[in-house]
């Protein structure tokens, strides 16, 4: 399908789905007929409704660009998305303080939690839906190869916060994280629907993703993977910010948890739906 040429055309495509039309009308506190009038041009939304449209529609990134053509008041928002994003200096100080004071048993989880929360605030400020996962190299025995990544530090924003599973997940060469670990280079997929193999390890409504390696002196500990409910969500400014966070989260790992790239030889892990039954009773069996 061709890309819509204006915001009214985009809105018309959205409300062709009766359930989506009903959801959008309720979210905006307007009548469904009002939405149709906006689409056919017989009525124009107030500025507060325009803002709510931007915050509510799944196609928010494209919608913001299209709306800025008819509503100059929102052009500054487009420019803001293109400005460089930086990690606040105060947050660096907070991480260094935690690095110095948190005891070993709590260290990894505490550092990861602080960084993931800060990332969500900057990368998904409108709470459109995002999941951030730290995928760590599974320690091999002896001089064997690293055969999988273990995803065990994870956080997300509304509406996904209640959908996140607490059980760990193993990722391999079939995943975006696996690609990054194998090459020690970042990778981004702006439309996961076009790569069906990636969807086996994701919550169904996630639509785009990126992953960056966690490196120290050319050795790798794993990667940090970010997935969004939006197609084409990740801008160059956001990707640059994620790169900086990937460098920062390296502080959460011990030196022995970094591996030479020659020791990374990932296998193919089964889909999440196959892994889930084993992990659902794992803690009970250990106890």
N, C-alpha and C positions, 0 to 999 in steps of 0.2 A: 504494500500500500504506500502511495506517495505521501511525503511529509506534508502536514497541513500548512497552508499559507498564512493563516492568521489565527488569532486566539478563538474567534467564534467557530471556525471550522473544527478546531481541536476539541472545543467544548461539545460541539454537535456529535462528534464521533463518540465521545465519552457517554453522553446521555442516550445514545442509541440502545444502550443496555439498560432495561427498566430497573434492575436492582441498583445499578450505579447511579441512575437518575434519582432514585428515591434516597439513596445514601447521601448524595451530594446536596439535594434539597434540604434534608434534615440537618446536615452539617452547617449549611449556610443560613438556615432558618428562613427559607423562602419557599414559595410554591413551585411545584414542578413546571407549571405553565410559564413562570417567570424565567426559568432556565431556557425554555424554548424561545421566548422573546429575545433573550440575549443572543441566542444563536442566529435567529433570522434578522437581527438588526433593528427590530421595532422598539427595542428598549436597551438602555445601557446601564450596567451595574454602577452603584455608588462605589467610591474608592475603598470603603471598608469591605464591601463585598468582593472587590477585586483582590484585596489582600487575602481574604479568606479563601478565594479560589486558588491563589498561589500556594497557600499552606495546605490545602485539602486535596488537590488533584494529584494523582500518582505521577502525571507527566510534568511535574513542577519545573524541572530544569528547562524544558522546551517552552512551557507556558510563559515563564518569566520573560524569555526573550521575545516571544510574540506579543505579549501584553505591553512591553515597553515601547513598541512601535505606535500604539494607540494611546497609551497613557504615559507621557513623559515623566510623570511623578515617580515611576518605578524604574527608570533607566539607571538611576544610581545604584539600584540593587544589582543590576547586571554588571556594572563596573566593579562593584565591591567583590563579586565572585571572581573577578580576574586579578584582583590585587594579591600580592604575595601574602601568604599566611605564615605565621611564625609561632613557635612554641614560646609562651610567655617566659620571661626571665625569672619571674617569681616561681614558676613551676620547676625550672631547673634547680633552683635553690631548695625547693621542697623535696625533690628526688634525691639530691645529694645529702640532705639531712636524714632522709629515710635510709639511704645507703649506709650512713655512718652509725645509725642507732638501732635498727631493727635486728633482732636476734635471728640466727640461722633458720630455726624451724618455721618462722613466719615470713622470711625474707622474700622468697620468690613470689608468693601469692600477693604479698603486700605491694611490692613494686609493680607487678603486673596490674593489679587493681587500680592503683593510682594513675598509671599511664593510660589504661583503657578508658577510664572515666573521663579523663581530660581529652582524649582523642574524640570520644563521642560528642562532647560538648562543642568541639570545633568542626568536626566533619558532618554532624547531623544536628545542627542547632534547631531545626524545625521539627525534629522527631518524626521524620518520614518513615523511618525503619532502617536499621543498620545493625549488623553483627560484626564484631571484631574478635578474631580468634588468634591465639598464640599457639602455633604448631611447632612442637619441640622434637628434635631428633630422638628417636627411641634408642637408648643406650645398647650397643651391641655387646656380645660377650667376647672377651679376648680381643683378637685382631680382626674379627669379622666385620663385614660391611654394615652400615646403617641401612636397614631394610624398610623402615616406615617412619612416619611422623606421628606424634601423639598430641592431639588437640585437647588440652585440658585447662586452659585459661580462656574464658569466653565471657563477653558481655554484649548487650544489645539495648536498643532504645525502643520505646513504644512505637508501633504496636507489636514489636517482636519480643519484648522483655519477658512476657509470660510464656512464649513459645520456645524459649531456649531450653535445651535439654542439659541436665546436669551430668549425665554419663559422659565419660571420655569418648573420643572417636579416633580411629587410626586412619591416616591418610597415606596414599602412596603415589606412584607415578601417574595414576589416572587423574589426580586432582591438580588444581591450580597451585596449591601449596607445594605439591610434589614437583611440579615443573620448576618452580623457583628454587627449591632446595637442590635439585639436580644440576642446575646451571649457575647458581649463586647470582642470578640476575632477576630483577623485578619483572612482573608480568601483569597485564591488565586486560580484562575482558569486559567490554562495555555492554554486551548483550549476551547473557548466559544462555538464553533460549536458542542461540545459534550453535552452542556447544553442549549437546545433550549429555555427554559423559561427565560434565562437571556437576550436573544437577542431582546426581545420586547421593551426594554428601551435603546437600543444602536444604534448608526450609524452602518449600515450593515457591513462596512469593518473592524470594530473592532474585534479582534480575541482572545485576552487574557486580563485578568484583575485581579486586587487585590484591597483590601480595608482594611483599618485599623481604629479602633475606635478612636474617639477624647475623651480622658478621663481626669478627674481631681478628684483626691481623690476618685477613684472607681465609680464616677458618669460619665454619658455619655452625650455628646452634639450632637452626630451624628457620621459621619465617613468621611474619605477622600478616594475616589475611583479613581483608575488610570487604564485606559484601553489603549491597544496598538493595532496597526494594525498587529503586529507580533504574531505568535504562539510561545509559550515557551519563551516569551521575558524576564520574570522577574527572575533575578539571585538572589542568597542569599544575595550578597552584596547590590543589589538594594532594596530588601525587608527590609533589616536592615536600609538603608537610609530612606525609606518611613516611617518606624516606628518612626524615630527621627523627621521627618517632621510632622507626626501626633501629636506628643507631642508638637511641637513648635506652630502649628496652633491653639492649644487650647487657646493661648493668645488672639485670635480674638473674643472669646466668653465671655459673661458676666456670673458671677457665677450662676445667676438664670436660665441660659439656659442649665445647666447640670442637668440631672435627675437620680434618683436612678434606677438601672436596673429593679427593681420590677415594675416600672411604664411604661416600654416599652412593649407594646402588639400590634405589628404592624398588620394591616389588609393587604389585597391583593389589590394593586392599578391596575387600567386598563392600558393597554399598551400605549406607547407614542402616537401612531397614533390615539388613542381615546381621549387622553388628549389634543392633539395639537389644535383642533378646538376651544376648550373653552379658551385656553390661547392666541390664535392668536389675539383675539379682547378684551382681558382683560383690557389692559391699556386704550383703547378707551372707554370702558364702564365705567371704573372708572372716567375718565375725564368728 
